[in-house]
Amino acid sequence: MYFVLSKVLVGFAMPLFWVVAVLIYAAFIGNNRRRKQAVIVGLIVLYFFSVKITADMFARLWDTPPYIPHNQTYSAVVILGGMVSEDRQGNSYFNNAADRYYKGLMLYRAGVAKKIVFTGGNASLNPGKFTEAAFVHSELLKAGVADSSIILESKARNTMENAAFTKPLLQKNHLKPPYLLVTSASHMPRAKLLFKKAGIDIVAYPCQYQESAELSFFDFLPDTESMEQWNTYVKEVIGYVIALCR
């Protein structure tokens, strides 16, 4: 129930939902003055959440700073799911969060981490047989990673379950803390909090930064990518607050 309610709550919190709600309100209200005010508010909100400049300003405040390990070796790198999708034909593919996979693989190949622990099942409301863990396992083997160096957790549907289900695997395989934790920079604050609450000692290794390298004129023009970036941050802030309260 919590899993379903969290997805519904996030859906209602998305900026575009509120823009549409305000414009629908404007369409049905009888008072012309209030209608104009509602339309203006809707357009301001739409502009704010659809330009790169505002999304990047928030990113600088929210994202976990990058970490570069210096001559350190860890027993394992824990890679969080959320980077694999499935189309209607049942084909699995890496989505725009695939940097998690590549950074985790890089850390393993560089000898920074001795084992790769991947945690991710199927976060769909109508899950089938597909699991992220199975797909990532196949990709890691193709990349030349020894099967003995891969540890999989295939039931987690969210970050809280990632932490809860990964902990016994780390203990079962006698992997000594701390562990490198790889996930998107926007997701890392929530992931760190939940892993800490689960009693797992981690060192954050964020990736997939979305902030632009430099300011440009186009950062002030509305685009769908900026709105999607804001959707990610709204989801993460809500998730972080919920995690704090649990």
C-alpha distance (Angstrom), angle and dihedral (degrees) to the residues before:
residue distance angle dihedral
M1 . . .
Y2 3.83 . .
F3 3.81 89.7 .
V4 3.83 92.7 54.2
L5 3.81 95.1 42.3
S6 3.81 92.0 50.8
K7 3.81 91.0 54.9
V8 3.82 91.7 48.2
L9 3.81 91.9 48.4
V10 3.79 92.0 51.1
G11 3.81 90.5 49.5
F12 3.80 92.2 55.1
A13 3.81 91.2 47.0
M14 3.80 96.5 57.0
P15 3.84 113.3 117.0
L16 3.81 94.1 -126.0
F17 3.81 90.6 56.2
W18 3.80 90.3 57.9
V19 3.80 92.8 45.5
V20 3.80 90.5 53.2
A21 3.82 90.8 44.8
V22 3.81 91.6 53.3
L23 3.82 92.6 47.4
I24 3.82 91.7 48.6
Y25 3.80 88.1 50.6
A26 3.81 89.0 51.3
A27 3.80 91.6 50.8
F28 3.79 94.1 55.6
I29 3.79 102.9 35.5
G30 3.79 114.8 103.1
N31 3.79 98.9 -150.4
N32 3.83 109.4 90.2
R33 3.80 93.6 -156.7
R34 3.79 92.7 53.1
R35 3.79 90.1 44.1
K36 3.80 91.2 57.2
Q37 3.80 91.0 46.1
A38 3.80 91.2 50.9
V39 3.81 92.1 49.6
I40 3.82 91.3 49.2
V41 3.81 91.6 49.0
G42 3.80 90.5 48.0
L43 3.80 92.4 50.9
I44 3.82 92.7 47.2
V45 3.80 91.3 50.5
L46 3.81 90.4 46.0
Y47 3.81 92.1 51.5
F48 3.81 93.8 45.4
F49 3.80 93.1 53.1
S50 3.81 96.5 41.5
V51 3.82 103.2 54.5
K52 3.79 126.4 85.9
I53 3.80 95.8 -135.4
T54 3.82 94.2 66.8
A55 3.81 94.0 41.5
D56 3.81 91.3 51.3
M57 3.80 92.4 47.5
F58 3.79 89.5 56.3
A59 3.81 91.4 43.6
R60 3.80 90.8 58.4
L61 3.80 89.5 54.8
W62 3.81 97.5 42.0
D63 3.80 110.4 32.7
T64 3.80 119.4 94.1
P65 3.84 109.8 -115.1
P66 3.83 116.8 -109.5
Y67 3.79 119.9 -92.0
I68 3.80 126.6 -148.3
P69 3.83 115.1 -166.3
H70 3.81 111.9 -139.7
N71 3.81 114.9 -152.2
Q72 3.79 91.2 -34.8
T73 3.79 128.2 135.5
Y74 3.79 125.0 -157.9
S75 3.79 128.9 -162.3
A76 3.80 90.8 -129.5
V77 3.77 146.5 -0.6
V78 3.80 113.2 -138.8
I79 3.81 112.6 -149.6
L80 3.79 117.5 -163.8
G81 3.79 121.8 -140.0
G82 3.78 126.7 -123.2
M83 3.81 94.5 99.9
V84 3.81 100.8 92.3
S85 3.80 126.4 73.6
E86 3.79 135.0 -179.1
D87 3.81 127.6 -141.3
R88 3.81 126.6 -143.3
Q89 3.79 91.2 -92.2
G90 3.80 90.4 58.8
N91 3.80 95.5 -106.6
S92 3.81 115.3 145.9
Y93 3.80 122.1 -144.6
F94 3.80 141.7 165.1
N95 3.80 112.9 -96.3
N96 3.81 129.1 -157.0
A97 3.83 91.7 -68.1
A98 3.82 92.1 64.4
D99 3.81 90.8 114.5
R100 3.82 85.5 84.7
Y101 3.80 89.9 64.7
Y102 3.80 95.2 45.3
K103 3.81 94.3 46.6
G104 3.80 91.8 48.7
L105 3.80 91.1 48.7
M106 3.81 90.5 47.6
L107 3.81 91.7 53.2
Y108 3.80 90.6 50.6
R109 3.80 94.1 47.6
A110 3.80 91.1 47.7
G111 3.79 89.5 55.9
V112 3.80 92.5 -116.9
A113 3.83 90.6 120.0
K114 3.80 125.0 33.7
K115 3.81 96.7 -159.6
I116 3.79 136.1 30.0
V117 3.79 115.7 -137.2
F118 3.80 113.7 -170.5
T119 3.79 121.5 -170.9
G120 3.79 121.9 -170.7
G121 3.79 137.5 108.6
N122 3.80 127.0 170.0
A123 3.81 117.7 -47.5
S124 3.81 95.0 -174.5
L125 3.80 119.5 121.3
N126 3.81 86.5 -131.8
P127 3.81 101.8 38.2
G128 3.78 121.5 -168.6
K129 3.77 129.8 -176.1
F130 3.81 93.5 -63.8
T131 3.81 117.8 110.0
E132 3.77 128.3 177.0
A133 3.79 90.2 -136.2
A134 3.81 92.9 61.4
F135 3.81 92.4 50.2
V136 3.81 94.3 45.7
H137 3.81 90.7 46.7
S138 3.80 89.4 56.3
E139 3.81 92.3 47.3
L140 3.80 93.0 48.9
L141 3.80 91.3 51.9
K142 3.82 89.9 50.0
A143 3.81 88.1 51.3
G144 3.80 90.0 57.5
V145 3.80 99.8 -103.5
A146 3.81 111.8 149.4
D147 3.79 113.3 -113.4
S148 3.80 88.6 -129.8
S149 3.81 88.8 61.8
I150 3.81 94.1 55.6
I151 3.80 124.5 85.7
L152 3.80 117.8 -176.2
E153 3.79 134.4 -159.0
S154 3.81 110.1 -173.0
K155 3.82 107.2 173.9
A156 3.82 105.5 65.5
R157 3.81 115.8 112.3
N158 3.80 99.0 178.3
T159 3.79 141.4 14.6
M160 3.78 94.6 -88.5
E161 3.81 89.7 56.2
N162 3.82 90.3 44.0
A163 3.79 88.7 62.1
A164 3.81 96.9 39.4
F165 3.81 95.5 48.0
T166 3.81 96.3 40.3
K167 3.80 96.7 54.3
P168 3.85 96.4 70.1
L169 3.83 90.2 46.4
L170 3.79 91.3 55.2
Q171 3.79 90.6 49.0
K172 3.81 93.9 44.2
N173 3.80 91.5 53.8
H174 3.82 92.4 45.9
L175 3.80 93.4 -122.6
K176 3.78 112.3 167.7
P177 3.81 120.9 -133.3
P178 2.92 147.2 -85.9
Y179 3.80 100.8 65.5
L180 3.78 128.7 -167.4
L181 3.80 110.3 -115.0
V182 3.80 116.4 -154.3
T183 3.79 122.5 -165.1
S184 3.80 139.4 121.0
A185 3.81 116.4 -58.9
S186 3.81 90.7 -120.2
H187 3.81 91.2 51.7
M188 3.80 96.9 44.0
P189 3.84 99.3 84.6
R190 3.81 90.9 57.9
A191 3.81 93.2 40.3
K192 3.82 92.5 51.1
L193 3.80 91.2 49.6
L194 3.80 94.3 50.0
F195 3.80 94.8 44.8
K196 3.80 89.5 48.9
K197 3.82 90.0 50.8
A198 3.81 88.6 50.8
G199 3.80 89.5 54.6
I200 3.81 96.1 -111.7
D201 3.81 116.9 143.1
I202 3.80 107.0 -139.4
V203 3.80 140.2 170.1
A204 3.80 110.8 -144.4
Y205 3.80 117.7 -123.9
P206 3.83 104.2 178.7
C207 3.79 123.4 -168.7
Q208 3.82 140.8 168.6
Y209 3.79 97.4 63.6
Q210 3.82 111.2 -169.6
E211 3.80 99.7 -167.7
S212 3.81 116.1 115.0
A213 3.79 117.2 -111.3
E214 3.80 92.8 -128.6
L215 3.78 139.0 4.7
S216 3.80 117.7 -96.7
F217 3.79 139.9 170.6
F218 3.80 90.5 -101.0
D219 3.81 90.5 62.1
F220 3.81 87.3 74.5
L221 3.81 94.6 52.6
P222 3.81 120.4 89.7
D223 3.80 117.4 -109.4
T224 3.80 136.6 163.4
E225 3.81 94.2 -118.7
S226 3.80 91.4 62.1
M227 3.79 91.0 50.4
E228 3.80 89.3 50.3
Q229 3.80 88.7 50.6
W230 3.79 89.6 52.9
N231 3.82 90.1 48.4
T232 3.80 88.0 57.3
Y233 3.79 92.8 51.4
V234 3.81 94.2 45.9
K235 3.80 88.9 52.1
E236 3.80 91.6 48.5
V237 3.80 94.6 48.4
I238 3.81 91.1 50.4
G239 3.79 90.8 46.7
Y240 3.79 91.5 48.9
V241 3.81 92.9 51.2
I242 3.81 91.2 48.2
A243 3.81 90.0 49.0
L244 3.80 90.5 51.7
C245 3.79 90.7 53.1
R246 3.80 96.7 48.2
